[in-house]
Amino acid sequence: MPTLETLERFIARIESNSHAEALEEFYTEDGYIQENQSEPRIGRDALVSRERELMARAGNVTSTCIRPVFVNGDCVVIRWVFRFEWLDGTVTEMEEIAYQNWEEQRIIGETFFYDPAQRNPKKV
């Protein structure tokens, strides 16, 4: 079960847009991410690499945790709102629920639930 201090450090990392660094710091080596019902992506190094590629396409990102955060043992639920301002001048705004499974102070798996239509960039 993660401590409150660990959760707050994780949230602070994401809100400071250090997404790849949060994966490095808080995921287990064989951790996974699953989006909606898609196949999970497995392995911290692969997750970090993909996150760096994604963030490199954005000129600016705003990441906000909408509280409260729900914790029940090793399960944590966080509501996030993201705004990606892409280098091509478009914007993507997304709201999602993250369901995390923790093992002590690290995430072993995380599933994101969101409306896939939000992923479509819009012209500003």
Biotite code that builds the C-alpha atoms (Angstrom):
import biotite.structure as struc

atoms = struc.array([
    struc.Atom([0.000, 0.000, 0.000], chain_id="A", res_id=1, res_name="MET", atom_name="CA", element="C"),
    struc.Atom([1.469, 3.369, -0.951], chain_id="A", res_id=2, res_name="PRO", atom_name="CA", element="C"),
    struc.Atom([1.937, 5.936, 1.771], chain_id="A", res_id=3, res_name="THR", atom_name="CA", element="C"),
    struc.Atom([0.189, 9.298, 1.487], chain_id="A", res_id=4, res_name="LEU", atom_name="CA", element="C"),
    struc.Atom([3.626, 10.887, 1.060], chain_id="A", res_id=5, res_name="GLU", atom_name="CA", element="C"),
    struc.Atom([4.420, 8.580, -1.892], chain_id="A", res_id=6, res_name="THR", atom_name="CA", element="C"),
    struc.Atom([1.080, 9.343, -3.570], chain_id="A", res_id=7, res_name="LEU", atom_name="CA", element="C"),
    struc.Atom([1.599, 13.078, -3.139], chain_id="A", res_id=8, res_name="GLU", atom_name="CA", element="C"),
    struc.Atom([5.094, 12.834, -4.675], chain_id="A", res_id=9, res_name="ARG", atom_name="CA", element="C"),
    struc.Atom([3.664, 10.854, -7.611], chain_id="A", res_id=10, res_name="PHE", atom_name="CA", element="C"),
    struc.Atom([0.878, 13.401, -8.181], chain_id="A", res_id=11, res_name="ILE", atom_name="CA", element="C"),
    struc.Atom([3.343, 16.289, -7.916], chain_id="A", res_id=12, res_name="ALA", atom_name="CA", element="C"),
    struc.Atom([5.573, 14.644, -10.570], chain_id="A", res_id=13, res_name="ARG", atom_name="CA", element="C"),
    struc.Atom([2.664, 14.327, -12.992], chain_id="A", res_id=14, res_name="ILE", atom_name="CA", element="C"),
    struc.Atom([1.371, 17.841, -12.295], chain_id="A", res_id=15, res_name="GLU", atom_name="CA", element="C"),
    struc.Atom([4.868, 19.206, -12.988], chain_id="A", res_id=16, res_name="SER", atom_name="CA", element="C"),
    struc.Atom([4.682, 17.373, -16.347], chain_id="A", res_id=17, res_name="ASN", atom_name="CA", element="C"),
    struc.Atom([7.518, 15.025, -15.459], chain_id="A", res_id=18, res_name="SER", atom_name="CA", element="C"),
    struc.Atom([5.480, 12.104, -16.791], chain_id="A", res_id=19, res_name="HIS", atom_name="CA", element="C"),
    struc.Atom([8.394, 9.941, -17.982], chain_id="A", res_id=20, res_name="ALA", atom_name="CA", element="C"),
    struc.Atom([10.289, 10.599, -14.767], chain_id="A", res_id=21, res_name="GLU", atom_name="CA", element="C"),
    struc.Atom([7.209, 9.574, -12.754], chain_id="A", res_id=22, res_name="ALA", atom_name="CA", element="C"),
    struc.Atom([7.140, 6.278, -14.639], chain_id="A", res_id=23, res_name="LEU", atom_name="CA", element="C"),
    struc.Atom([10.834, 5.723, -13.905], chain_id="A", res_id=24, res_name="GLU", atom_name="CA", element="C"),
    struc.Atom([10.452, 6.559, -10.238], chain_id="A", res_id=25, res_name="GLU", atom_name="CA", element="C"),
    struc.Atom([7.119, 4.954, -9.365], chain_id="A", res_id=26, res_name="PHE", atom_name="CA", element="C"),
    struc.Atom([6.612, 1.927, -11.649], chain_id="A", res_id=27, res_name="TYR", atom_name="CA", element="C"),
    struc.Atom([7.972, -1.573, -11.103], chain_id="A", res_id=28, res_name="THR", atom_name="CA", element="C"),
    struc.Atom([10.352, -2.874, -13.764], chain_id="A", res_id=29, res_name="GLU", atom_name="CA", element="C"),
    struc.Atom([7.619, -5.101, -15.225], chain_id="A", res_id=30, res_name="ASP", atom_name="CA", element="C"),
    struc.Atom([4.821, -2.567, -14.673], chain_id="A", res_id=31, res_name="GLY", atom_name="CA", element="C"),
    struc.Atom([2.097, -2.097, -17.256], chain_id="A", res_id=32, res_name="TYR", atom_name="CA", element="C"),
    struc.Atom([-0.279, 0.535, -18.599], chain_id="A", res_id=33, res_name="ILE", atom_name="CA", element="C"),
    struc.Atom([-3.599, -0.297, -20.207], chain_id="A", res_id=34, res_name="GLN", atom_name="CA", element="C"),
    struc.Atom([-5.856, 2.217, -21.941], chain_id="A", res_id=35, res_name="GLU", atom_name="CA", element="C"),
    struc.Atom([-9.544, 1.366, -21.762], chain_id="A", res_id=36, res_name="ASN", atom_name="CA", element="C"),
    struc.Atom([-9.810, -2.245, -22.944], chain_id="A", res_id=37, res_name="GLN", atom_name="CA", element="C"),
    struc.Atom([-6.731, -2.272, -25.200], chain_id="A", res_id=38, res_name="SER", atom_name="CA", element="C"),
    struc.Atom([-3.838, -4.675, -24.767], chain_id="A", res_id=39, res_name="GLU", atom_name="CA", element="C"),
    struc.Atom([-1.559, -3.574, -21.917], chain_id="A", res_id=40, res_name="PRO", atom_name="CA", element="C"),
    struc.Atom([1.878, -2.141, -22.667], chain_id="A", res_id=41, res_name="ARG", atom_name="CA", element="C"),
    struc.Atom([4.341, -3.909, -20.410], chain_id="A", res_id=42, res_name="ILE", atom_name="CA", element="C"),
    struc.Atom([7.754, -2.945, -19.061], chain_id="A", res_id=43, res_name="GLY", atom_name="CA", element="C"),
    struc.Atom([8.856, 0.294, -17.421], chain_id="A", res_id=44, res_name="ARG", atom_name="CA", element="C"),
    struc.Atom([11.597, 1.050, -19.964], chain_id="A", res_id=45, res_name="ASP", atom_name="CA", element="C"),
    struc.Atom([9.163, 0.747, -22.882], chain_id="A", res_id=46, res_name="ALA", atom_name="CA", element="C"),
    struc.Atom([6.588, 2.870, -21.054], chain_id="A", res_id=47, res_name="LEU", atom_name="CA", element="C"),
    struc.Atom([9.158, 5.590, -20.349], chain_id="A", res_id=48, res_name="VAL", atom_name="CA", element="C"),
    struc.Atom([10.334, 5.617, -23.964], chain_id="A", res_id=49, res_name="SER", atom_name="CA", element="C"),
    struc.Atom([6.777, 5.953, -25.306], chain_id="A", res_id=50, res_name="ARG", atom_name="CA", element="C"),
    struc.Atom([6.004, 8.731, -22.826], chain_id="A", res_id=51, res_name="GLU", atom_name="CA", element="C"),
    struc.Atom([9.112, 10.689, -23.856], chain_id="A", res_id=52, res_name="ARG", atom_name="CA", element="C"),
    struc.Atom([8.063, 10.400, -27.517], chain_id="A", res_id=53, res_name="GLU", atom_name="CA", element="C"),
    struc.Atom([4.565, 11.641, -26.702], chain_id="A", res_id=54, res_name="LEU", atom_name="CA", element="C"),
    struc.Atom([5.785, 14.584, -24.626], chain_id="A", res_id=55, res_name="MET", atom_name="CA", element="C"),
    struc.Atom([8.304, 15.580, -27.327], chain_id="A", res_id=56, res_name="ALA", atom_name="CA", element="C"),
    struc.Atom([5.348, 16.217, -29.682], chain_id="A", res_id=57, res_name="ARG", atom_name="CA", element="C"),
    struc.Atom([3.826, 18.728, -27.250], chain_id="A", res_id=58, res_name="ALA", atom_name="CA", element="C"),
    struc.Atom([4.881, 22.339, -26.866], chain_id="A", res_id=59, res_name="GLY", atom_name="CA", element="C"),
    struc.Atom([3.041, 22.627, -23.570], chain_id="A", res_id=60, res_name="ASN", atom_name="CA", element="C"),
    struc.Atom([1.204, 20.216, -21.276], chain_id="A", res_id=61, res_name="VAL", atom_name="CA", element="C"),
    struc.Atom([-1.010, 20.965, -18.292], chain_id="A", res_id=62, res_name="THR", atom_name="CA", element="C"),
    struc.Atom([-1.731, 18.043, -15.963], chain_id="A", res_id=63, res_name="SER", atom_name="CA", element="C"),
    struc.Atom([-4.177, 18.413, -13.081], chain_id="A", res_id=64, res_name="THR", atom_name="CA", element="C"),
    struc.Atom([-5.245, 15.957, -10.394], chain_id="A", res_id=65, res_name="CYS", atom_name="CA", element="C"),
    struc.Atom([-8.909, 16.425, -9.478], chain_id="A", res_id=66, res_name="ILE", atom_name="CA", element="C"),
    struc.Atom([-9.267, 15.495, -5.836], chain_id="A", res_id=67, res_name="ARG", atom_name="CA", element="C"),
    struc.Atom([-10.115, 13.527, -3.822], chain_id="A", res_id=68, res_name="PRO", atom_name="CA", element="C"),
    struc.Atom([-7.808, 10.607, -4.574], chain_id="A", res_id=69, res_name="VAL", atom_name="CA", element="C"),
    struc.Atom([-9.333, 7.298, -3.527], chain_id="A", res_id=70, res_name="PHE", atom_name="CA", element="C"),
    struc.Atom([-7.167, 4.688, -1.787], chain_id="A", res_id=71, res_name="VAL", atom_name="CA", element="C"),
    struc.Atom([-8.225, 1.229, -0.687], chain_id="A", res_id=72, res_name="ASN", atom_name="CA", element="C"),
    struc.Atom([-5.250, -0.918, 0.251], chain_id="A", res_id=73, res_name="GLY", atom_name="CA", element="C"),
    struc.Atom([-3.092, -1.399, -2.842], chain_id="A", res_id=74, res_name="ASP", atom_name="CA", element="C"),
    struc.Atom([-5.712, 0.161, -5.157], chain_id="A", res_id=75, res_name="CYS", atom_name="CA", element="C"),
    struc.Atom([-5.668, 3.882, -5.955], chain_id="A", res_id=76, res_name="VAL", atom_name="CA", element="C"),
    struc.Atom([-8.076, 5.845, -8.176], chain_id="A", res_id=77, res_name="VAL", atom_name="CA", element="C"),
    struc.Atom([-7.118, 9.286, -9.499], chain_id="A", res_id=78, res_name="ILE", atom_name="CA", element="C"),
    struc.Atom([-9.113, 11.618, -11.740], chain_id="A", res_id=79, res_name="ARG", atom_name="CA", element="C"),
    struc.Atom([-6.900, 13.559, -14.157], chain_id="A", res_id=80, res_name="TRP", atom_name="CA", element="C"),
    struc.Atom([-7.451, 16.429, -16.578], chain_id="A", res_id=81, res_name="VAL", atom_name="CA", element="C"),
    struc.Atom([-4.801, 16.971, -19.263], chain_id="A", res_id=82, res_name="PHE", atom_name="CA", element="C"),
    struc.Atom([-4.325, 19.669, -21.892], chain_id="A", res_id=83, res_name="ARG", atom_name="CA", element="C"),
    struc.Atom([-1.776, 18.998, -24.625], chain_id="A", res_id=84, res_name="PHE", atom_name="CA", element="C"),
    struc.Atom([-0.782, 21.893, -26.873], chain_id="A", res_id=85, res_name="GLU", atom_name="CA", element="C"),
    struc.Atom([0.839, 20.125, -29.811], chain_id="A", res_id=86, res_name="TRP", atom_name="CA", element="C"),
    struc.Atom([3.688, 21.531, -31.870], chain_id="A", res_id=87, res_name="LEU", atom_name="CA", element="C"),
    struc.Atom([1.405, 21.568, -34.936], chain_id="A", res_id=88, res_name="ASP", atom_name="CA", element="C"),
    struc.Atom([-0.847, 24.147, -33.230], chain_id="A", res_id=89, res_name="GLY", atom_name="CA", element="C"),
    struc.Atom([-3.666, 21.760, -32.266], chain_id="A", res_id=90, res_name="THR", atom_name="CA", element="C"),
    struc.Atom([-4.895, 21.021, -28.742], chain_id="A", res_id=91, res_name="VAL", atom_name="CA", element="C"),
    struc.Atom([-6.088, 17.853, -27.036], chain_id="A", res_id=92, res_name="THR", atom_name="CA", element="C"),
    struc.Atom([-8.032, 18.089, -23.791], chain_id="A", res_id=93, res_name="GLU", atom_name="CA", element="C"),
    struc.Atom([-8.670, 14.857, -21.934], chain_id="A", res_id=94, res_name="MET", atom_name="CA", element="C"),
    struc.Atom([-10.276, 13.788, -18.692], chain_id="A", res_id=95, res_name="GLU", atom_name="CA", element="C"),
    struc.Atom([-9.589, 10.283, -17.438], chain_id="A", res_id=96, res_name="GLU", atom_name="CA", element="C"),
    struc.Atom([-9.825, 8.001, -14.457], chain_id="A", res_id=97, res_name="ILE", atom_name="CA", element="C"),
    struc.Atom([-6.640, 6.111, -13.559], chain_id="A", res_id=98, res_name="ALA", atom_name="CA", element="C"),
    struc.Atom([-7.045, 2.846, -11.649], chain_id="A", res_id=99, res_name="TYR", atom_name="CA", element="C"),
    struc.Atom([-3.694, 1.860, -10.156], chain_id="A", res_id=100, res_name="GLN", atom_name="CA", element="C"),
    struc.Atom([-2.463, -1.323, -8.490], chain_id="A", res_id=101, res_name="ASN", atom_name="CA", element="C"),
    struc.Atom([0.419, -0.677, -6.111], chain_id="A", res_id=102, res_name="TRP", atom_name="CA", element="C"),
    struc.Atom([2.945, -3.016, -4.577], chain_id="A", res_id=103, res_name="GLU", atom_name="CA", element="C"),
    struc.Atom([4.378, -1.260, -1.556], chain_id="A", res_id=104, res_name="GLU", atom_name="CA", element="C"),
    struc.Atom([5.607, 2.112, -2.932], chain_id="A", res_id=105, res_name="GLN", atom_name="CA", element="C"),
    struc.Atom([5.515, 1.288, -6.658], chain_id="A", res_id=106, res_name="ARG", atom_name="CA", element="C"),
    struc.Atom([2.818, 0.918, -9.290], chain_id="A", res_id=107, res_name="ILE", atom_name="CA", element="C"),
    struc.Atom([2.618, -2.556, -10.803], chain_id="A", res_id=108, res_name="ILE", atom_name="CA", element="C"),
    struc.Atom([-0.219, -1.713, -13.167], chain_id="A", res_id=109, res_name="GLY", atom_name="CA", element="C"),
    struc.Atom([-2.431, 1.160, -14.230], chain_id="A", res_id=110, res_name="GLU", atom_name="CA", element="C"),
    struc.Atom([-5.562, 1.219, -16.360], chain_id="A", res_id=111, res_name="THR", atom_name="CA", element="C"),
    struc.Atom([-6.843, 4.487, -17.815], chain_id="A", res_id=112, res_name="PHE", atom_name="CA", element="C"),
    struc.Atom([-10.546, 4.925, -18.562], chain_id="A", res_id=113, res_name="PHE", atom_name="CA", element="C"),
    struc.Atom([-11.544, 7.776, -20.888], chain_id="A", res_id=114, res_name="TYR", atom_name="CA", element="C"),
    struc.Atom([-13.662, 8.602, -23.905], chain_id="A", res_id=115, res_name="ASP", atom_name="CA", element="C"),
    struc.Atom([-11.410, 7.855, -26.914], chain_id="A", res_id=116, res_name="PRO", atom_name="CA", element="C"),
    struc.Atom([-13.036, 10.728, -28.865], chain_id="A", res_id=117, res_name="ALA", atom_name="CA", element="C"),
    struc.Atom([-11.100, 13.107, -26.579], chain_id="A", res_id=118, res_name="GLN", atom_name="CA", element="C"),
    struc.Atom([-7.840, 12.032, -28.205], chain_id="A", res_id=119, res_name="ARG", atom_name="CA", element="C"),
    struc.Atom([-8.694, 13.827, -31.441], chain_id="A", res_id=120, res_name="ASN", atom_name="CA", element="C"),
    struc.Atom([-6.720, 17.101, -31.568], chain_id="A", res_id=121, res_name="PRO", atom_name="CA", element="C"),
    struc.Atom([-8.674, 20.281, -32.233], chain_id="A", res_id=122, res_name="LYS", atom_name="CA", element="C"),
    struc.Atom([-7.549, 23.407, -34.028], chain_id="A", res_id=123, res_name="LYS", atom_name="CA", element="C"),
    struc.Atom([-7.296, 26.396, -31.744], chain_id="A", res_id=124, res_name="VAL", atom_name="CA", element="C"),
])
